[in-house]
Amino acid sequence: MLALAAGVWLAGAAHASPTGVPADEIEKLLAERGLIRHISQVGHTARDKASELVIGAMGFLGVPYKRGGSSAETGFDCSGFVRAMYEQTIGLMLPRTADQQAAATQKIDQSELKPGDLVFFNTLRRAFSHVGIYVGDNKFIHSPKPGAQVRVEDMRAGYWRMRFDGARRVATDIGQP
């Protein structure tokens, strides 16, 4: 994201800069200070972590649902699954319940969803009563309900489409001291 922003900024700077410094000199300065490389590395790191999160979550397919569960050994409920995945793969500690997770994350439009983002649903006649992890291609992974197991589902399916409550992005500083 930052690499894209830097690219857009540099492209815009090719015509004029607010300081009057020619764009090629700004680009040279950024390169000399290693900022372009750093911005690019930040972008790669964010993508790598999202991939790691999704791949890690897929490793738990088939783990049974357990109300209040937060481990593969005992089973997961929806928010326990999301919390465990973020803690194990990224090292971030999210709040325990789906509604708390929604409150602690940044609202985004559904069209902005990227793998690793959270998707929320109204399954108990109240907002943000269910959560899953977006994996791409309109699909999400979650621990759905008693008697079921962690699985991937399509958000376009009628049940989920009608109950979609919003998308959220987890800030990288959540749970950090």
N, C-alpha and C positions, 0 to 999 in steps of 0.2 A: 504494500500500500504506500509506504513511504517512498519506495523506488519509483512508483508510478507518479507520485506527487512531485518528486524531484525532476522526473523526466518532463512532466507537464510544465513545471516552473522553468526548466531550462529551455524548453521549446518556446515558451512565452517570452523568455528573456532574449531570445535570438533577435527580436525586432527592436526592443528598447528595454532599458532598465530604469527604475525610478531614480537611481543615483547618477544616471548618465554614463556609468561604466559600461563599455562594450560587452556584449554577451560572451564573446570568446574569452575575454579576460576573466569574467566571473566563473565560467566553466573551468578555466585553467587553475584558478585559485582553489575551487572546490576539489579538483583532482589532486593538486599539490598537497592539500591538507588531508587527503584521504577520505573526504566526506562522501564522495560519490560511491566509493567502494563500501563504506560503512552503511550508507543508506540501503544499498543493494543487499548487504548481508542481513540487515534487519528484516527486509522483505522476505528473504529466503528462510530465515529463522522462524518467522511467523507461519509461513506455509509449511515448513517442516514439522512444527509443533502441531498444527491442525491435522496434518497427515498422520502423525504419530498418535494423536488422540483418536481419530477415526479407526485406524488399524488396530489400536489397542482395544477399543470398544468392541470391534468385530470378534475379538478373541473371546468374548463373553457370551456370544450367541448360544442360546440353549440353557443358560443359567436360569433357574426357576424364580418366579416372582415370590417375594415374601414381604408382607406389609411391615414397614419399618426396617427392612433389611438393607444392609450396606456393604455386603461382601459376597464374593463368589461362594464361599463356604456355607453361608446361611441363606443366600438368595438376596435379591435386590427389589426394592420398590423403585418407582420411576426416579425420584429425586436422589435416592441413595445411589442408584446406578450412575447418574450424571455426576454426582459429587465424587464418587470413587474414581471415575474415569479421569476427571480433571486433576484430582490429587495424585493419582498414580502415574499419569503420563506427562503432566505439565507442572505438577507441584503446587497447584493453586487450590486453596481450600474454599469451596463455595458454601453458602448456607445450607441447612439441612432440607428444607421443604421447597416444593416447586414455587409457591408464591413468594417465598423469601429469595429464591434464586432469581425470579423475575425482577424483584425490587432491587437486587444488587447488580444488575447487568444493564447494559446500554440498549435501549430500544432501537431496532432497525426495521426497515421495510422488508416485507417478504421477498421482494425482488433483489434485495442486497444479500440474501443468505449465501454463506460460504460454509464449506465443511468445517465442523467444530462449533458452529453457532448453536444456540439453543432454540428449540421450538416449543411453544406452549399451547395447551388445549384446555377447553372447558369440558371436562368429562363428569364432573360431579355437581353440575348446576352452579358452579362458582368459578370465577376467573382464575386462571393459572393453577388449575388443580392437577394438571399432568404436564410432564416435561420429557423431552427427548433431545438427542444430539443429531443435528442435521449432517448427513453424509454426502449430499450432492444429488443431483438429478431428481429433485422433489422427494427424496427418501430420507427417513430418519430412523435411528436405532433407539430402542427404549425397552423398558420392562413394563409391560402393559397392565396386567391385572392378575388377581388370584387364579391359579390353575394354568397360567400361561408362562412363557419363558421369554428371555431377552430375544428380540427379533427386529428385523428391518421391515418398515411399512412405507407405503406410498402416501404422501400428504394429499394427493389428489383423490384418493378414495373417498367416497361420499361421507363416511363416518368422520374421518379426520378433517376433511375440507369444511364440513359444517361446524366443527368444534374448534377450529383454529383460532387461537387467542392472541397470537403475536410471536415475533421473533426477537431475539436478544443476542447481543454479542458480549462475550466475557472480556472485560478489560484485563490486560496483563498484570496489573498491580493489585488485583483482588487477592486478599489473603496474605499479602506481603507486609512485613513489618514496616 
